Amino acid sequence: MARATIPTALNERVRYFREAVGLTQDDLAVRVGVTRQSISEIETAGVGVSVERARAIARALGITTWLLLGEEPPIPLANAG
């Protein structure tokens, strides 16, 4: 069986992960503390998302903010400090 490809656009990633964990827009909205319309606007219109909102969405989906944003976490420097 082929693995699903994770979308690259944030709005598509929100929908992808929401559906992957079995949440409706209403469910996600309640967990994030926003309206269903806000989630719909993020998913369909690509409305900008603040860092705080991205963190809240990621927490509600049970994933890291890095994964939601499609970024790699920073690699600690061996001699930092």
Helices and strands as residue ranges (DSSP letters): H 10-20, H 25-32, H 36-45, H 51-61, H 65-69
